[in-house]
Amino acid sequence: MNIYFIYRKSQENLGSVKMRVFQLKEMLENKFLKVDTIGIYSAKPQFLQILWFLKIKDKSIIIFNKDAIDRVSLKFIDALRKKGLKVGIDVLDKDMNYFDYRKIDFLIASSQRQFRYLSSVVKTINSNPSIYYIPHQADIRLNKFKPDFAFEKKSKKTFYFGEHTNIYIPSKYLEHITVLPYRGKMGSSDINEMRQYQFQYCIRGPQQNTSLYIFKPITKLINSLYLGALPIISFDMEDAVDILGTKYPFTLREYSEAGFHELFGLVKNVDTDMIMQSKKCMDKLRSVHGFKAVEKAFTDSMSSLNDY
């Protein structure tokens, strides 16, 4: 089975391309699949754009990384299909509100909530693409670490990794969090530092959790599994609550002074029962978003598509 990931050259350093193109290729290339990647230039003349088309073998599977497909015309997609190719899109956080579903044979959802949304949309349109649920995975460099939430081995409390402008927290509680700035990539020194902490703060504000059309992958949450840092989430992070459950202890219950006071009280006074409950919730996360689970979901989905 030949599979091609198509991405925009200008976006090759974005996390969504690194993780769902290059790292997925690395995970899958020994799974009886022939996987390749092709970067396209959105600003090049059309006759140069089609050069990548010549590289693709007949009866292959084409997976566009989110908005890379917007750089290709419907006419060009039809030409791909005439070669017996299956054309799809790994949606991730792409806004699909005005997407032309005639372009594709299949969609890949990276969360259950996104799968439900895409399924409901497909029911209302003339096109009838298949929908596959292939969960998002952690950064592949974390695969060498065994999930371990041994708090007694951790020397530091809570961190947030990313642009400081994205963190959502009242200023009075900032002193309880170490902000590790994102400098264009997550380096090995960043990974080693994060593994020293008991908790990862994952709350980025209500405006990033309530979109009807855009589904940001729960990458921080999944990385927490292999960093051995319990994630701190909010009640409106629907994908996080979907997978960890409503009884996950370290959840902000409301955006209020009382809500944050309760949350950081739990973090400060964490006990054995809370850790055990959290570990059970994280076991479900591993069963769905762990590396082996994602590999299986991908190979099963593509085999099903290939047989269709």
N, C-alpha and C positions, 0 to 999 in steps of 0.2 A: 504494500500500500504506500503510495507516494503522497506526502502532505507538504504543502508549501504555506508558510506564514508570510503574509505580505504586510509590510509596515512602511510608514513614511520616513524617508531618510532624515528629514529634519527633526524627527522625534526619537531617534534611536537611543538617546540618553535619558528619555523619560522612564520612570519606574514601570509604567504599564507595558512598555515595549521590552524593556530588559527582562521583566518577569514573565510576561505572557507570550513572548516570542523567543528570545535567546535562551532563557532558563528552561522554558517548557521544552524547547528543542533538545537541550542537554539532558533533561529528565527522560525524554521519550525515545531517543535515537537508538537505544538498545532494546526496545520493546517490539521488535519485529516490524518496525515502521521505518520508512525512508523519509526523513524530515529535512527540509531545507528552508532557508529564509531568503526573501528578496526585498530589498529596499527600493521604493519608487520615489521619484522626484516630482513633487506636485507642480513645480513651476516650469518644467521642461516642455518643449513642443510635443504635440501628440505623437508624431512619428518616432520620437525618441522614447516616449513612454512605452510603446509596444515592444521594445527590445526584450523586456523581461518576459513577455508573453511567449517568446520563442524558446525560453529555457524550460518551459513546463511540459512535462510528459502527458500524453493523452490519458484520460480516465483517472486523473489525480483529484485530490481534495485541496481546495484553495480556502485558506482562512485569513480574512482581512482583519488586522488589528484595529478595532473601533473605526475612527474616521478616515483611515486610509482608503476605505471603499468610496468615500465621497470624491476622491480624485479620479475615479474611473467612471466612464459613461455607461449607461444602460446598453448601448450598442456594443461596447467593448465586452461587457459581461455576457451578452448573447454569443459573441464570438468564442468566449471561453467555454460556454456550455456546448457549443457545436463540436468541441473537441472531446466531449463526454466528461467534462469536469463538473464536480460539485462545488458550488460557490457559497461561502458562508461568512459570517462576521462574529468575532469574539467581541461582544458588545461592551463589557466593562462599564465605564462611566460615560459612554456616549449618550447624548440626548437623542432618543429615537422618536420624538414627538412628530416630526415631519419626514421621517425616513420613507424612502420608496422601497417597499418590500418586494417589488418585482425583481430587484437586483439579485436576490439570494435564494438559495435552496434550503439553507438552514441557519439557525441562530444559536449562539452559545451564551448561556446565562451563567454568571459566576456566583450567584446566590439563589436561594430558594425564592426569596421575595421577587427578584428580577425574573425568575422563571415563571412565577405566577402572573406577573405583569405582562410579560411577552405573550404568554398563553392566552390571556384575555384579549390582547390586541389582535392577535392572529385570527381569533374567532370573528372579528368584525370586518375583516378585509377580504378582498377577492383572492389575493395570493394566499398560499397555504404552506409556508416554509415549516420544516421540522424544527423543533426546539430541543436542545440538549443542555442538561445541567452539568457543567464541569466546574467544580468549585475552585476558587482562587487558592493558590498555594503560598507558602512562606517563601522568603528569599532562600534560594537553593544553597547559599553558603552556610545556612543554619542547619542543614541536613546532618552535619557531623555531630550535632549536639543532641543528646537524649533529653526529652522534656523532664525537668527536675525542679520542683518547687520547694526545695529544702531551704526554708527561711533561715535556719540557724547558720547556714553557710554564706548568707548574703550580708555584706557589710553596709549596704546603703538602702534607702527606703523607696523613693518614688521618682521616676524620671518621665520626661516627655521628649520625644525625638522628632524634630521637624522645625518648620519656620515658626518663630515665636508668635507671629501675628495670627496663626491659626488656632492657637490654644484658647480654650474658653474656660475661664475660671475667674471668680472675683479676686481682686488684687490682694485682699487680706490673706488669701490662701496660697498665694504664689510662693511664699517662703517654705511651703511644705513640698515643693517640687523642684527638681533640678532639670532645667531646660538644656538639652543637648542639641545644639543647632545643626541643622542639615546644611551641608556645604556642597550640594550638587550630587553627592553620592553617599552611600552608607559604607564606610571603610571598615577594615578589620579592627582598627583601634576603637571605632564606635561600637562595634559588636562586642568586643571584650569589655568595654565600659558598661554597656547596658546589661550584661550578664551579672553584674555586681548588685543589681537592684531587685527588691522584692516585688515592686509594682511598676506597671507602665500606665501612665495616664493617657487615655485615648479619646477624651472628649474634646471635640472641635467646634461645638456650638450648634444650636438648633437649626440654623439656616443650612447646615451641611447634612442634615439627617432627614429632612422632610420633603425633598423633591419628589414629585409624582413621576418624573420621567428619567431622572439621573440617579444611578445606583453606584455610589463610590464603594469599591471593594474594601473589605474589613482587613486590610493588609496588616495594620498595626496589631490587631487582635491575634491574627494567625502567627505573626512573628513572635508574639508574647509566649506562645506555646513552647517554642524552641529556645527562647531566651531565658525561660524559667521565671518570668516575671508575670504575676497575675495582672490582667488588664482591668483598668478602672473605666467603666462605661456609663452611659446615660440611658434612661428609660426609652428615649425616642430614637436610639440607634437600632432600628428595627432588625437589621441583619444580625447584629450582635446578640440581641435579645432572642431572636429566632433560634440561634445555635446554642447559646449558653443557658437560656431559659429564664423565666421571670423570677426565679428564686436565687439567681446568682447574687452573692452577698454584696459585692463591691460595685453597686449600681446606684447612680444618682437618681433619686426617685422624683425630684421636681427641681426646676430652675428657680431656686429661692435661697435665701439665707439659711432657712431651716434645712433645706435639702443638702446644701454643701456642708453645713455643720454636722449633720448626721453622717454623711459620707466620710469626711475626714476623721470623725470620731471612730468609725469602724476601722479605717486604715491604721490609725494610731494605736488602737487597742485590739488588734487582730488576735483571735484565739484559735486553738486547735480545731474546734468545730467548724469555724468559718473556712479555714484552710482546706479541711477535708471536703466540705461542700463545694468549694471552688474547684478542687481537683476533679471531682466527679463531673462538673460542668465542662472542664477543659478536656476531659476524656472524650466527650461528644464532639468537641471541636476537632480533636485529632482524628476521630473516626470519619469525619467528613472532609476536613481541609488538610489533613496530613499528607505527606508526599506520596505514600503508597496509595492512599485513597484517591488522590487527584490523578495519578497515573492510570489507575484502573478505570476511573470515570472517563478519562480521555480515550483510552484504547477501546473500551466497550462502546462508546458513542460513535467513534469513527468507524469501527467494524460494522455497527448497525447501519450507518449511513452508506458505507461501501456496498453492503448487501442489498440496499434498498432499490 
